[in-house]
Amino acid sequence: MSVKPSAAQQHVETPSLSAEPQRDRQQRDRQQRDRQLSERLTTFLSQYSRLSDSFIIEFFTEDLWHTLPSSWQPVLQDLSYPQIADLLLDAKQEDRRYPSVWPLSLLAFRATAHALAFPRECRRERGRVADSAKPEEFLENQSQSSLLGHIFRKHVKPKKQHEIRKLGVLVKQLCEQTDCSSVVDVGSGQGHLTRFLSFGLGLSVTAIEADHNLVAMASKFDGQLLWALEKERQKKNGSSLVPVSQSSPRHVAGWVNPKASWEAFIKQLRTPDCVNDGPPTPSGPYKKRLRGSEHRDCSQVIQTSSSHSQDFDLTSQRQFSKNGSEEESSAEHCCSCVRPEENSQRGYPDFILTGLHACGDLSATLLRHFVNCPHVRGITSVACCYMKITTKENPTPPGLVECPVPPTPRQESLPSEFGYPMSAWVRGLPGHQLSYKAREGACHAVEDYVRRLREENEQLRTHCYRATLETFIRDTRPDLRRAGIQTIKKAHLLPFTEYARLGLARVGLPPGLPLDPERVAAMLKQQGRVVVYFSLALLLAPVVETLVLLDRMIYLQENGVDSQLVPLFDPNFSPRNFVLVALKARG
């Protein structure tokens, strides 16, 4: 099925493959500008690495407030929360009213941070109503996008609805520019993007996901969508099953090894069965055990025809189910797939590679496959979890998923390639290193925090609570630094004594540990300073993200490929909203 996107969906710039001489000159100019920007970024971030590398839970134990320049402290310590939002974090704020004279160094810090970071707003959304938490497509119904067909909203949360619609249309545009009809969706999860690309936009999609549970769930949802399509078609035509002419998405359960070659990746995609050999990869955030998700022989084939799907209206508001939210249910069938077309004799077809919020090194791996694999004509890369990126200084960051099977001798002999930096240029810049904490900070949602500041939300006290608790943990166990206590539900609504009781138990300390009330009160009085310090560090988050993504663009330039970074999603709704888009000329 091929559904023509609306005019609102079509407004996405993609690289052009025409006007070669002018384009070459523009590419050289852009490469020079990008390299100059990377130099400015590394210089600036090196100067303020103390901020980006600090842990807010150590605010009291490391006396972080007094690490700020002495001229900054008096003008910042009494700011109200809305003032912090307006004067520090909001780059769009024009009417700034200062309660006191700020030192030039602080003004320069804020201005430089805003100037160096890539603009995060979609072009068509600039000038929209300030602080709007959701895009216009959710004004009528906060849980259902008015621009996405109801059949693609089932099981899908609003944020994901927004993302798959916009990214799907962009992928379709790249397919049209490159004459490709095939897409490989890596890190496909429950298959929401895969289904929209396949059933909504008429593309041939292979989806690969490491978590076998999610693959089973994706297959189940495919079957539900097919059933709904058939039910809708019968309502319109009153006829029986249609002839099969278009395949369903093909699901492959497998872990994409960042150290494997592109040939191994293609071989993985060619796997005739849905579940690759080898032990299952440890599950990510999806924790429920699904029935029927064990490794089975996969022989079930589910297909739909183009004539069937053409009857479906993408923007129809009718619903087959009352449940429009995320659903977590058990999968009763093994994953369905269609065996590859007869590629083994004719070579693998060209395809577009996409990854929606591919975690850590996975985004870098996809970019390397795009550069090296002749079958990959284009890529749309949406990155996330920068703290899980490997670096020379930290090759095994916390949360890194290790290879589920021992590497082959050939893989062991491959040169070490890290997720950052990818480009030789950035790797040669002094001060290019980014700590784990700096990269973790780059994952924070600046827009959401600005909203909390303006609302003077009670959740703002949680950082002060945790920093206060850290002092008592260190007093009792000096060796217990930054112990993870996980999220305490509704911590901001608890008195500190109850918060401390729950937190101490989680780190193995007596819940009834004596707490000096006067000392607790003195620290809690400094909540405003804690929020200010966190906001200063948060101001650097988009700058760090800019350097990581710019490094990837320069890496592509070094390999003869131009790219664009598109702020595709609404940042108020989807914080990791940048899509790196690139095309390769044929041959």
Beta strands, then each sheet from edge to edge (+ up, - down):
strand 1: 182-186
strand 2: 204-209
strand 3: 246-247
strand 4: 250-253
strand 5: 303-304
strand 6: 351-359
strand 7: 376-384
strand 8: 563-567
strand 9: 578-583
sheet 1: 4+ 2+ 1+ 6+ 7+ 9- 8+
sheet 2: 3+ 5-
end
